[in-house]
Structure formats: C-alpha cells, structure tokens
Amino acid sequence: MDFEKYFLAEDIADAKQEYVALTEMLHRVDNGLWRGDLKWMEENLCGALKRVRNMIDLSKEKQGKEQLIRLADELSELGIDPLKVLGDKNANRQN
C-alpha cells in the first residue's frame, strides 16, 4: 500500500499499525473459515471493519472534508455564506 499517497506524514505510522492489525484479522477470518468457526469469523470481521474505519479516519480525504466543514462553519459564524462564495468563484471561472 502506498501510505504516502493516502495519509499525511504524521499519520503514516498509525495507518501502518492499523494496516498490520487489519491484515492479521483477515488472516484469522480465513482460518475461521477453514475451521468452520463462524463466531470466530464474526468477531474478527467486526474487528477488521473497525480497523478499516480507523484507516478512513486517518486518510487525507477524510481529514480534508473535515477541514472544509470546519472552514464553512467558521465562515458562517462570520456571517459569510460559504456556498455563495463558492458560487461566485465558479461564476468567475466561467467568464
């Protein structure tokens, strides 16, 4: 996995730890499948999904969206409509 592409530099170490834990849990799911242990599979699938969610939270895309929401909130608090600002910028680009 290209961690530099998907995560900020300060989050790469955490993302790698989540990735290792995710792969270990997926191996356990595979072992549970071979043994026919459905409960074991369920527990490890739930854990694997938690690791995926953690990696999503660390991702650049998620952090970028959260930053945009914070900036929009700050603009709104200042009495500026963020959607109007975006609309004005798009109109200027089309001219």
N, C-alpha and C positions, 0 to 999 in steps of 0.2 A: 504494500500500500504506500502511496506517495503522500506521506504525512505533511510535508511542506506545502503541498497543493491545497489541502483541505483544512489545515489547522494553523493558527497563529503560532509563532515561535515559542511563546511562553506556555502554550497548551500542548505542545507535541509530546512531552514526557508523559503527561496524564493520558493523552489519547493512546499512546503506545501501551500503557498499562491496561487500559480498558480493552484494547485490541487483543492483548495476550489473554486476558481473562475471558473474553468472548470466544476466542478460538478453543480454549480449554473446555469451556462449557459445551460448545458444539461437538467436541470430541466425546464428551460424556453422553450427550444426547445420542450420538451414533452408537456408543457402547450399549446404552439402554435399549436401543432399537434391536440390536443383535441378541440381547438377553430377553427381550420381550417385557422389560420392566417399564410399564407406561408411567407409573408415578415418578420414577427417577427421571424419565424423559421430560415430563411436565415441569418438574422443579427446575431442571437445567434449562429448558426452553424459556421459562419465565426469567431466570437469571440472565440468559443471553439477551433477551429483549431489553432488560434493564441496562445492560452494557451498551447496546445499540443506542438507546435513548441518551445515555451519558455521552457517547461519542457525538451524537447530533447536537447536544447542548454545547459541546466544546468546538463545534465546527465554525468556520469563518462565516458561512451563510447564516447560521442561526444568530451569531453574535452581530452580524451586520443588520439583520432585521430588527433585533432588539435595540440596536443603536438608533436606527431610523425611527422606531416608535418613541424612544426617549426624546429625540430631537423634535419630533412632531408635537409631543406633549409640551416641551419647553416653548416652542413657537406659539402654541395655543394659549399657554399661560401669559405670554407677552401680548396676546390679542391679535396674533397673526394667524391667518388661516393657511395651514401648510398645503392643502390641496389647491388653493388659489395660487400660491407661489409656484407650485409645480405646473399648473395650467398656464400661467404667464410665461414660464420658461419654455414650455413646449410650443406656445404660440410664437415666441421669438425665434425659435429654431426653424419653424416652418416658413418664416418670412425671409 
